[in-house]
């Protein structure tokens, strides 16, 4: 699924973007596109830092000596500047390669994930932090909408042949968060499962079946093993961040889950964007 499938009538307009004066400017000044892309990546890195610091605090880790409200207040200018630069630079680059992006599922996934991420960062996380962890009804609704959009994006990401391998970034991010902030027993059990999975996957796809001999079968093993591993990580992750906690100072369950979800949604934005750059996702 991509924008071409949903809005085929926009094709003449998209084509006109690729033939406009902006692309001529980029062609004449070859240094311009790398400069814009550099600002785009810097904005993404700044945004990632803001998202991690604030949402880790909502999860009850990181800068726990400071209140979420104070952290949100200090990070707000950086967050807004990063979002504005990210969108403006993205529009400039997107205009130049409009026809390519128009028919790429990875770009469609990125736009869906970006919408969900903005809902969470601007409409939910900021509100929760400013209200001392209190989640208003409006914030809950926005979080629900963001979750629905993200799950839809993930379903496309995981089932579309071209960009599907990019979902590994999201699974690995969830694994790292769980291993870093989970309980000792979770780290031991999940670590042992991960070690067994890595060895079994290596034996299956390099020893028993070789990609050069049966590529399609190996790819199918890769896809199903990743799905199983993703379900395993999700189970441990939900137990750690939604399950009972003995430390009463830890943030409430829903707050922890919102912080975790926000991080993973922004990882999805970055992962799908990276897959566009790698050439994945042709329709």
Secondary structure as UniProt FT lines:
FT   HELIX           3..6
FT   HELIX           8..10
FT   HELIX           11..18
FT   HELIX           21..28
FT   HELIX           30..58
FT   TURN            59..60
FT   TURN            64..65
FT   HELIX           68..96
FT   HELIX           98..102
FT   HELIX           105..118
FT   HELIX           119..125
FT   HELIX           126..130
FT   TURN            131..133
FT   HELIX           137..159
FT   TURN            161..163
FT   HELIX           164..166
FT   HELIX           167..181
FT   HELIX           184..202
FT   HELIX           203..208
FT   TURN            211..213
FT   HELIX           215..242
FT   TURN            248..249
FT   HELIX           253..277
FT   TURN            278..279
//
